[in-house]
Amino acid sequence: LQDGGAVFRNIDNVCVADVEPRKPGNRYVFGVDWGKSNDFTCISVMDTYRKRQVYLDRFNQISWELQRGRLISLYQRYKPGLIWAEANSIGDVNIEALQAEGLPVRGFMTTAQSKAPLIESLVLAIEREDLTLLSDAVLINELQAYEMSRLSNGGWRYSAPPGGHDDTVIATALSWHGCRFSGRSLIDFV
């Protein structure tokens, strides 16, 4: 897709960062999109001070317990103040298990009402260069391929193309949400 016809534009100017270790004194937030078989679990780590994505993990075909273990390990490395995790489907069970371990996880229920402003916020941030994202081939491909289609009620549906994935997009949007609102619900701003 050409940049001009995609949902996300200006991708080349913002997807320039390298993976970075935790910097003492900086604050971090995670965005988590769950997947297991066909989809991927993706964890996006953002430095909230610099509005910079510093780490991105993507995996599938492993148990929920092992997935939570990976997230806990990443939590211990970056010490985020908040983890926004998609609560749909299996998300609630994983969120409850992580909260029981003492992690600061907050569920985000992705609905037609909440997804559009979540994605549109990321679209504008990329357009305005308000953040810096990793130069990650999977993330760049998912951003370039992301689609929107008109709904019968006049609204828009955002998604990956048929057969594609949007796991890094959703995780990145959730971590950007965390940078912007530091614990308040996106629905408060709709």
N, C-alpha and C positions, 0 to 999 in steps of 0.2 A: 504494500500500500504506500502511496505517496503520503508524505507528512500532511499535506493540505486536505486530504480526504478522510483522515482518521479522527477519532474522538480526541486523542492526545496529539498535540503538536509541540514543536520545540524540544522534542525528546533528545536530540543530539546535543543540545546546549546544557541540559541538566543531568544527563546520565554520563557523568565524567569522573565520579568518585571511585576511590579504591577502598577495599576493606580496611578498617582501622580497629585497633584494640581500644579497650575502655581507657578514657582519659580521666584521671582523678579530678574531681570537682565538677565534671560535666554531668548532666542529667540525661537519662535515656528512657525511651518508651518503646514497647514492642507492639506490633500488630500481628495477629495470628489468624490464618485461614486454614481450617482443618480439612484433611482429605486422607484417604487410605488406599483405595484400590485404583480407581480410574483417575481420580484427582490427586493432587499433592497437598501435603501440609506445607505451609510456607510461613516463615517467621521473618518479619522485617524489623530491624533495629534502627531507631532514629536517635540522633543526638538532638535533644530539644533546644539547646542553646544555639547551635549552629544550623539547625534545621537541615541536617545532613544525614542521609542513610549511611550507616557504617558497617552493616552486616546483613546478609540475606541467606537464609537456609531453606532448602526445598528438598523434600523427600517423600516417598510413599512405599507401599508394600511392607510396612512394619506395623507391629501391634500398637494399640493406643497407649499401652503402658510404656513402651519404648519411646514413643513420640513424646509423651509427657516427660520422660527422663531426659530426652534431648533438650526440651524446653527448659527444664530445671537447670541443666548444665549451663545453658546459655544465660539463664537468669543469674546464676552465680558468677558468671564472667562479667556481665555488664551492669548488674544491679539496677534494673529499671525501676522507676517509681511507680509505673503503671503498665499493665499488659492488657491491651484491648484484644479480645478473642471473639471470633464469630461464634454466636450462641446457637445457631440453627443446627438441627439434626443432632449429631453426637456432641456438638460443642458444649451443651449444658453439662453433660456427664464429665467431660474433660475439665471444664472450668471448675466444677465442684471439687474434683479430685485435686486440682492444683491449689485451690483456695484452702483445702484441708492441709496442704503442705506448707501453707503460710505465704504463698505467692500473691502479689497484689493484682489479681486478675479481675477484669470487669467484662461482662458479656455484652456483645453487640448483636442485636437481632436484626439480621438483614431482611428487609421487607421492601416492597415497592416504594413505600413512603421514606424509608431510611437510606436505601441504596443510591438513589439519584443524587441527593445532596452530598453523600459521602464521595461519590465518584466525581461530581462536578467541582467539589472543593480541590481534589487532586488535579483535575484538568486545569483549573485556574492557577494553581500553584506552579504547575509545570509551565504553563503559558507565560506567567509573570516572572519565572525564575526565582520564586520565593523559597525554593528548596534545592538541594543537590542530591541526586540519586546515584546509586552504584552503576558503573559501566559493566553491567551484567547482561550477557547475551539473551538469557531466557526472559529477564525483565523487559529488555528493550523489544524483543519480539512480541511479547504479550501486550505491551503498550501500543505498539504499531498496529497490531491486529484487532484491538478492541473495537467493538461495534456498538452502535445504538440504533434502535428501531422504534418507530412511532407506534404507540398503543392506541386502541380504539377510543380510550377516554381522552386522548390528546397528549398524554404524558409520554415519557421516553423509557425504554428498557435498555439497560447497559449490560453487555455480556461479551464473552469470548465468541468467536465465530463457531459454527457447528464443528465438533471434533477438536476444538482448541481448548486451551486452558486460560484461566484468569487468576490463578492462585497468587502469583506475585503481585498482581495489580491490587487485589483485595487486601492482602497483607500490608502492602505499601500504603494504600488508602487509609487503613486502620491506624497505622503508625503515624501517618500525617495528621489524622484526626486527634491522636494523642498529643502531638506537638501543639496543636491549635487550642485544644480545650482542657488539657490537663485534668481529666477526671469528670468533667461535666458531660452530660449526654448530648450527642449531636441533635437528637430530637428536640432539645430545648431551643435550637436555633433554626428550626425549619419553619 
